[in-house]
Amino acid sequence: MVTACRALRRGKTYVCDLNALSHPSSRAYIEAPLRSSAIPNKTASHALFTTSSYNLRDHSLSVKLEVIDLTSRLTTTISEDEKISAAEWIDEDDNIAWLAAQKSGNTSVFVGNRQQKEEFYVAGVIPGPVSDLKIQSLSPERVGIVFTGLVNSDGSVHNPADVPAKYSSAKYYTSHVARYWDTWTTSTRRAIFYACLERTSTGGYILTTVYNAYASNAQKVERPLQVFGGSGDFAVSSTGIVYIAMDPGRSPAFHTTSDAYYVKLHDFKQPPGETSRLVVSGFKGSTSSPTISPDGRKLALLKNKKNGAEAHQPYIILWNDFASDSTYSQLLQNEYGSSTWDLSAETIAFQNDNTLLLLATEFGAVSLFTVETNPAVGIQPRKIFGQDMIELVYPCGPRHVLASSTSFIDNGVLRLIDVSSSSPHIETISSLSDNGKEFGFSENQVADLVVKGAGDYQVHSLVMMPADFSPSKSYPVCFLIHGGPQMALWNAWNNYNLNPQIFASQGYYVVCPQFTGSTGYGQQFVDDVRGDWAGRPYKDIVAVFEHIKENVEGADTSRAILGGLSYGGYMTNWIQGQPFGREFKALFTMNGIFSTNGFLARDNIFFYQEDFKGLPWESDESKSLLDRADPARFAGEWKTPHLIVHTEKDFRCPIEGGLSAFSLLQLKGIESGLLIFEDEHHLVVNPENVARLFDTIFGFCNPKVGLSYSGDKINAAR
């Protein structure tokens, strides 16, 4: 059966067979195995992870639960089941627990051992879909098990399969938020649950009664959020659970305020004890990344001072004895309470009782730093390693951490890093792609470019060149514009549908500018985009383009394309309306904003209030900033061929933005295409849809810059 994709060109309708369009390089990328972050066992001899891969020919997903020997590098498969969602080590005997969904909607808790592969059993069944598994050792005979799921009104685990059929689709709201990310909100909330895995007389484990950790909290809290929440929102000790929850009664559309709560647990076999709120005076923003020291006494987390300011720098808050003393301190602060460190930690964890591990974006990479819990005045975090995107690190023995990373050229790297030395020893344990060789990639394809920005500052760009790049040849140029704008395009395997390696494989010289607002270049650089969405970022991109045009041999800017996602799609629309837009043979916008004045339809209105300094009906400055940054003001200047991609379930940048842009292009008779995904949210994640995404982009753009296109010819339907 032919799947139709409508590609409209100057008022005519064309149909293409999308089932036959996958370019080999994009297919290889989509089918490449992906590995979860590896978790070392208690003796630091082995690590546990899942490996997933999708087969576009069979339309099938494969998920393997695997263990790697950190000395021999040999990998063993423990179980293979596409329903596996999370796994953890249980004890020093190398028993493993993992979750797997059932057709009924329930979740099985499996237990196995790394030395006895495929000899596993069901320790218990949880009556609903759950995830985000964590294990806490309690005694030689018992461990605590913690997970998240939806909750019924009586506090029990909710199973959507048990909900009676509804005969009306009506939804009625008297408070916001009505919808969030990709889902219309309901009365069903999310909660953290806990139980025990207890040893039986035969040596196996059995699951005990499941309890709701929120049962003792009189306030109606929810965390993790149903979209973005996860295991990083809570930490477990032998005496209880610390979790992050949104401020009760406040809408996540208008606010980001959240706090940490500590619920006391007696032995994980009884209802929860009292819950206390860990208040940090003067901090009204979001809270994240709680972590508890190995001795169970210290608690550290990240806290933002300002409500609604997602991109403001978070501070590290530390309690030396959080269970019994409310006294806390702020690390890395000066005498005025401001941070002495110019980067922003995104994730923190204890290496030992006195040392924290920090992950922070820096120059297009996510780097690893360490800092003591009682640093001397003026001492900065010590950088350990940073060249790609470290996704997560775990302590692995007294001196080492196990780091899981990806890069432009590698879909999975495990490294053992000695963090105790002033010159850290870094050992690569495993590389899924043999440092890119499996895909024909090499480190020589990736480079850094630094040029003068629109003002007295430098703009860094990551560059990925085709495998056969030579300055003596000519290659079309592709600019990829990241979202945010307070984000970055990382040296990572997956960059939210902006994947330089796929474009480079087509033959493009790929440029990823880290314009004003990008993270990893100091907080001031981030803050400078506020109120200036279409100013400095646009000028920075122009400056990078002009530098390449004048100075980089082999990069042919007369054959250039440009595209972006989210804010990057907004910037693409802005560029389309400027003279700079005529420098490109084709543009592509993915889930972009057509008009800034449509912000009230979004699910994160606080973001606009912060970036545009208020609400337009309350502030003349806010109204002026919104109008000044509106791409729709320049609709009459659109001229360049333009592909519009949008997803129907995107409530962050609603589909009206894509439809408006496409309507304009058609009204003006500009060569254009509209690609719609009915079942995707702000990002395209279904592998089948990702294949169609890249097929359509290359089918639209490649012919315009002289690159061959291996898909079927697009024929007119009528």
Protein Blocks (a to p, Z undefined) as FASTA:
>chain_A
ZZdddddeehiacdddfklmpcfklmmmmmpccdddddddfkopaccdddddddfklopa
cdddddddfklopacdfbdcfkbcbdcdfblnopacdddddfkopacdddddfklghiac
dfbdcebddehiacddfbfkbccddddddddfkopacdfklpccdfbfbdcdfbdcfbgh
jaccdfbdcddddddddddfkopacddddddfklmpmbacddddfklgcfklpccdfkbc
cdddddehiafklpccdcddddddfklpaccddddddddehiabdcehiacdfkomaccd
dddfbghilmbccdddddfblmlocbdcdehiafkopafbfbdcfbdcdfblmbccdddd
eehiacdddddfbdcehiacddfbdcbdcfbdcdedjkbccdddddfklgbdcddddfkb
mbdcdddfbdfklnolmnopafklpccdddddfblcdddddddddfklcfkbccdddddd
dehjkccddddfbgghiafklmmmnopacdddddehiahiajklmmmmgoplmmmmmmmm
mmmmmmmmmmmghiafklccdddehjlmmmmmmmmmpmklmmpfbdcdehiafblklmmm
pmblmlmmmmnopafklomklmmmmmmmmmklmmmmgmbdcdddddfklcklgfklmmmm
mmmmmmnopacdddddfkbcfbcfbfklmmmmmmmmmmmmmmmnopacfbdcdddfZZ
